[in-house]
Amino acid sequence: MTESLHDAAVPARTDWRLDEVRALFGLPFFELLYRAHGVHRARFPGHAVQVSTLLSIKTGACPEDCAYCPQSVRYDTGVEAEKLMDAAAVIERARAARDAGATRFCMGAAWRNPRPHQLAAVADMVREVKSLGLETCATLGMLTADQAGELKAAGLDYYNHNLDTSEAYYAQVITTRRYADRLETLAHVRDAGLKVCCGGILGMGETREDRVGLLHTLATLPAHPESVPINQLVQVPGTPLHGTAPLDPFEFVRCVAVARILMPGSWLRLSAGRMEMSAELQALAFFAGANSVFHGDKLLTTPNPDADEDLALFRRLGLVPETAAAGDGQRAPD
């Protein structure tokens, strides 16, 4: 790579080669962080962190066999199946999230793909949440082109559909849905004009080459996802991945740094697994280019640091929630 990775004029690329991604992973740790932080400061010059809240609006009884997921009907994890939440209850939670400092409200439902009446109910929720002044996001499983269009018409801003891991390792984690199915949904979301929220889960027993493959796939989509969740596996008793050897924390930070270099204008969100991350590890991840988190004491069904704990960490690091940054944290143009 001959161009300067610190140059803000360097456009976001979607033609990264696998060997380039491998080379980034192979850099000395501090050299990698130095480069990633330079890219981050060029694109996001402030110290703002975008804050989202995630609510499970329909929990449990998912027919998929994702080996990490406590909501799968195939595993005994103690998660009880629940019906779709009442819209008024969802709006109440969204209002509370806004008042606690969130700027984006994400609604998740444990479906393989939504049925027409289910999608219509979520679309109504989107309209109401949007009216509160919040950005809206949903994760409902696979979508058709028409369903993506319906959500766009309702005012949805982001649709989350993670790739989870590399295509090569995917069958070791999920067998009920193909990698191509996930890419197809992402295409429908992009074509509908929705912003894409797409990332993966680290620490599922994959190799570094799988992490290279995941980030390479994300960075070579037709357009970079506007938001990239970077999850660390939450090991839930009863799921097949419970007992997996934990990922080296420095390797997690490496992934954040490489993602920042590959996708310079995307929001990189520290998502699941933060309960097991020290303040020092999170600080390194923010330095490496992470600039978004989930607020709230729960991510769907797993624990998450509460808002007060996050705000205390922000104060220690001199970070500010996006709403208090007067626009400093806005996504830089590509």
LINRA-V605631 format. One record per residue. SS is DSSP state (H for helix, E for strand, - for the rest). PHI is phi in radians with two decimals (NA if undefined). NEAR is the number of other ideal C-beta (glycine too) atoms within 8 Angstrom. Layout:
ss=SS phi=PHI near=NEAR
ss=SS phi=PHI near=NEAR
This chain:
ss=- phi=NA near=5
ss=- phi=-1.65 near=2
ss=- phi=-1.29 near=6
ss=- phi=-1.35 near=5
ss=- phi=-1.33 near=10
ss=- phi=-1.61 near=8
ss=- phi=-1.39 near=8
ss=- phi=-1.11 near=7
ss=- phi=-1.35 near=4
ss=- phi=-1.18 near=8
ss=- phi=-1.22 near=5
ss=- phi=-1.12 near=8
ss=- phi=-1.81 near=7
ss=- phi=-2.08 near=10
ss=- phi=-2.04 near=5
ss=- phi=-1.06 near=11
ss=- phi=-1.66 near=6
ss=H phi=-0.99 near=9
ss=H phi=-1.16 near=6
ss=H phi=-1.21 near=9
ss=H phi=-1.16 near=15
ss=H phi=-1.03 near=10
ss=H phi=-1.11 near=9
ss=H phi=-1.11 near=13
ss=H phi=-1.06 near=12
ss=- phi=-1.46 near=5
ss=- phi=-1.16 near=9
ss=- phi=-0.93 near=5
ss=H phi=-0.92 near=9
ss=H phi=-1.26 near=6
ss=H phi=-1.12 near=8
ss=H phi=-1.08 near=15
ss=H phi=-1.11 near=13
ss=H phi=-1.05 near=8
ss=H phi=-1.16 near=14
ss=H phi=-1.12 near=15
ss=H phi=-1.14 near=11
ss=H phi=-1.11 near=10
ss=H phi=-1.09 near=14
ss=H phi=-1.07 near=13
ss=H phi=-1.20 near=8
ss=H phi=-1.20 near=11
ss=H phi=-1.59 near=11
ss=- phi=-2.25 near=11
ss=- phi=-1.22 near=6
ss=- phi=-1.48 near=8
ss=- phi=-2.08 near=8
ss=E phi=-1.57 near=14
ss=E phi=-2.14 near=14
ss=E phi=-1.29 near=14
ss=E phi=-2.02 near=16
ss=E phi=-2.09 near=15
ss=E phi=-2.19 near=15
ss=E phi=-2.00 near=11
ss=E phi=-2.14 near=14
ss=E phi=-1.42 near=11
ss=E phi=-1.58 near=11
ss=E phi=-2.61 near=12
ss=- phi=-1.90 near=11
ss=- phi=1.36 near=11
ss=- phi=1.10 near=7
ss=E phi=-1.29 near=12
ss=- phi=-1.33 near=7
ss=- phi=-1.29 near=10
ss=- phi=-2.02 near=8
ss=- phi=-0.94 near=11
ss=- phi=-1.22 near=11
ss=- phi=-1.75 near=11
ss=- phi=-1.73 near=11
ss=- phi=-1.28 near=12
ss=- phi=-1.61 near=12
ss=E phi=-1.17 near=13
ss=- phi=-1.20 near=8
ss=- phi=-1.46 near=4
ss=- phi=-2.11 near=10
ss=- phi=-1.64 near=4
ss=- phi=-2.07 near=11
ss=- phi=1.47 near=6
ss=- phi=-1.44 near=9
ss=- phi=-1.49 near=6
ss=- phi=-1.23 near=7
ss=- phi=-2.26 near=7
ss=- phi=-1.36 near=4
ss=- phi=-1.01 near=7
ss=- phi=-1.07 near=10
ss=- phi=-1.15 near=5
ss=H phi=-1.03 near=10
ss=H phi=-1.09 near=6
ss=H phi=-1.18 near=8
ss=H phi=-1.13 near=15
ss=H phi=-1.12 near=12
ss=H phi=-1.06 near=8
ss=H phi=-1.18 near=10
ss=H phi=-1.15 near=15
ss=H phi=-1.11 near=9
ss=H phi=-1.13 near=8
ss=H phi=-1.10 near=14
ss=H phi=-1.06 near=13
ss=H phi=-1.18 near=6
ss=- phi=-1.52 near=10
ss=- phi=1.95 near=11
ss=- phi=-1.26 near=13
ss=- phi=-1.92 near=12
ss=E phi=-2.33 near=14
ss=E phi=-2.08 near=16
ss=E phi=-1.90 near=16
ss=E phi=-2.04 near=16
ss=E phi=-2.06 near=14
ss=E phi=-2.25 near=15
ss=- phi=-1.44 near=10
ss=- phi=-2.15 near=10
ss=- phi=-1.26 near=9
ss=E phi=-2.78 near=10
ss=- phi=-1.27 near=12
ss=- phi=-1.44 near=6
ss=H phi=-0.94 near=6
ss=H phi=-1.22 near=6
ss=H phi=-1.21 near=13
ss=H phi=-1.12 near=13
ss=H phi=-1.10 near=9
ss=H phi=-1.14 near=10
ss=H phi=-1.17 near=15
ss=H phi=-1.04 near=13
ss=H phi=-1.12 near=10
ss=H phi=-1.08 near=13
ss=H phi=-1.01 near=15
ss=H phi=-1.04 near=10
ss=H phi=-1.21 near=12
ss=H phi=-1.13 near=14
ss=H phi=-1.04 near=11
ss=H phi=-1.17 near=6
ss=- phi=-1.43 near=11
ss=- phi=1.57 near=4
ss=- phi=-1.67 near=13
ss=E phi=-1.22 near=8
ss=E phi=-2.04 near=15
ss=E phi=-2.49 near=16
ss=E phi=-2.45 near=15
ss=E phi=-2.38 near=12
ss=- phi=-2.25 near=12
ss=- phi=1.72 near=9
ss=E phi=-1.27 near=11
ss=- phi=-2.20 near=15
ss=- phi=-1.50 near=8
ss=H phi=-1.08 near=9
ss=H phi=-1.13 near=6
ss=H phi=-1.15 near=12
ss=H phi=-1.06 near=16
ss=H phi=-1.13 near=9
ss=H phi=-1.12 near=11
ss=H phi=-1.18 near=17
ss=H phi=-1.08 near=11
ss=H phi=-1.12 near=7
ss=H phi=-1.34 near=11
ss=- phi=1.82 near=9
ss=- phi=-1.11 near=13
ss=- phi=-1.63 near=10
ss=E phi=-2.15 near=16
ss=E phi=-2.16 near=15
ss=E phi=-1.68 near=13
ss=- phi=-2.68 near=13
ss=- phi=-1.37 near=11
ss=- phi=-1.44 near=12
ss=E phi=1.33 near=12
ss=- phi=-2.72 near=13
ss=- phi=-1.28 near=13
ss=- phi=-1.10 near=7
ss=- phi=-1.16 near=7
ss=- phi=-1.69 near=13
ss=H phi=-0.95 near=11
ss=H phi=-1.16 near=6
ss=H phi=-1.36 near=8
ss=- phi=-1.99 near=12
ss=- phi=-2.45 near=11
ss=- phi=-2.12 near=4
ss=- phi=-1.59 near=8
ss=- phi=-2.60 near=8
ss=- phi=-1.45 near=5
ss=H phi=-1.01 near=8
ss=H phi=-1.07 near=6
ss=H phi=-1.09 near=9
ss=H phi=-1.15 near=14
ss=H phi=-1.12 near=9
ss=H phi=-1.14 near=9
ss=H phi=-1.08 near=12
ss=H phi=-1.03 near=12
ss=H phi=-1.13 near=9
ss=H phi=-1.08 near=13
ss=H phi=-1.11 near=13
ss=H phi=-1.08 near=11
ss=H phi=-1.13 near=8
ss=- phi=-1.38 near=11
ss=- phi=1.55 near=5
ss=- phi=-1.43 near=13
ss=E phi=-1.39 near=8
ss=E phi=-1.69 near=15
ss=E phi=-2.01 near=16
ss=- phi=-2.65 near=14
ss=- phi=-2.64 near=14
ss=E phi=-2.80 near=12
ss=E phi=-2.10 near=12
ss=E phi=-1.83 near=14
ss=- phi=1.60 near=12
ss=- phi=-1.66 near=15
ss=- phi=1.64 near=7
ss=- phi=-1.30 near=11
ss=- phi=-1.60 near=6
ss=H phi=-1.04 near=7
ss=H phi=-1.05 near=9
ss=H phi=-1.18 near=12
ss=H phi=-1.19 near=14
ss=H phi=-1.02 near=13
ss=H phi=-1.11 near=14
ss=H phi=-1.06 near=13
ss=H phi=-1.17 near=13
ss=H phi=-1.11 near=12
ss=H phi=-1.10 near=11
ss=H phi=-1.06 near=17
ss=H phi=-1.39 near=14
ss=- phi=-2.03 near=8
ss=- phi=-1.10 near=12
ss=- phi=-0.93 near=5
ss=- phi=-2.52 near=7
ss=- phi=-1.11 near=13
ss=- phi=-1.00 near=13
ss=- phi=-1.15 near=10
ss=E phi=-2.34 near=16
ss=E phi=-2.21 near=15
ss=E phi=-1.27 near=13
ss=E phi=-2.01 near=16
ss=E phi=-1.71 near=13
ss=E phi=-1.84 near=14
ss=- phi=-0.91 near=14
ss=- phi=-1.68 near=11
ss=- phi=-1.45 near=9
ss=- phi=-1.82 near=11
ss=- phi=-0.93 near=6
ss=- phi=1.78 near=9
ss=- phi=-1.59 near=14
ss=- phi=-1.03 near=5
ss=- phi=-1.54 near=12
ss=- phi=-1.12 near=9
ss=- phi=1.69 near=4
ss=- phi=-1.11 near=10
ss=- phi=-1.02 near=4
ss=- phi=-1.16 near=6
ss=- phi=-1.32 near=10
ss=- phi=-1.00 near=6
ss=H phi=-0.98 near=9
ss=H phi=-1.17 near=7
ss=H phi=-1.18 near=11
ss=H phi=-1.05 near=16
ss=H phi=-1.13 near=14
ss=H phi=-0.97 near=11
ss=H phi=-1.09 near=12
ss=H phi=-1.07 near=16
ss=H phi=-1.11 near=15
ss=H phi=-1.12 near=14
ss=H phi=-1.04 near=16
ss=H phi=-1.12 near=15
ss=H phi=-1.18 near=12
ss=H phi=-1.22 near=14
ss=- phi=-2.21 near=13
ss=- phi=-1.12 near=14
ss=- phi=-1.77 near=10
ss=- phi=-1.48 near=12
ss=E phi=-1.29 near=10
ss=E phi=-1.82 near=14
ss=E phi=-1.85 near=15
ss=E phi=-1.27 near=13
ss=- phi=-1.98 near=12
ss=- phi=-1.10 near=12
ss=- phi=1.71 near=11
ss=H phi=-1.22 near=13
ss=H phi=-1.10 near=9
ss=H phi=-1.65 near=7
ss=- phi=-1.71 near=12
ss=- phi=-1.24 near=6
ss=H phi=-1.05 near=7
ss=H phi=-1.15 near=6
ss=H phi=-1.14 near=11
ss=H phi=-1.11 near=13
ss=H phi=-1.06 near=10
ss=H phi=-1.07 near=10
ss=H phi=-1.15 near=13
ss=H phi=-1.12 near=12
ss=H phi=-1.10 near=8
ss=H phi=-1.31 near=15
ss=- phi=2.29 near=15
ss=- phi=-1.16 near=14
ss=- phi=-2.59 near=12
ss=E phi=-2.72 near=12
ss=E phi=-2.48 near=13
ss=E phi=-1.68 near=14
ss=E phi=-1.46 near=13
ss=- phi=1.92 near=14
ss=- phi=-1.46 near=6
ss=E phi=-2.64 near=9
ss=E phi=-1.92 near=11
ss=- phi=1.03 near=9
ss=- phi=-2.17 near=10
ss=E phi=-1.94 near=11
ss=E phi=-1.15 near=6
ss=- phi=-2.58 near=12
ss=- phi=-1.00 near=8
ss=- phi=-1.38 near=9
ss=H phi=-1.06 near=9
ss=H phi=-1.10 near=6
ss=H phi=-1.12 near=8
ss=H phi=-1.12 near=12
ss=H phi=-1.10 near=10
ss=H phi=-1.11 near=8
ss=H phi=-1.15 near=13
ss=H phi=-0.99 near=12
ss=H phi=-1.09 near=8
ss=H phi=-1.09 near=7
ss=H phi=-1.71 near=8
ss=- phi=1.30 near=7
ss=- phi=-1.66 near=10
ss=E phi=-2.33 near=11
ss=E phi=-1.03 near=13
ss=H phi=-0.93 near=11
ss=H phi=-1.13 near=7
ss=H phi=-1.67 near=7
ss=- phi=-1.79 near=12
ss=- phi=0.91 near=4
ss=- phi=1.52 near=5
ss=- phi=-1.01 near=10
ss=- phi=-1.64 near=11
ss=- phi=-1.10 near=5
ss=- phi=-1.06 near=9
ss=- phi=-1.27 near=10
ss=- phi=-1.18 near=4
ss=- phi=-1.46 near=7
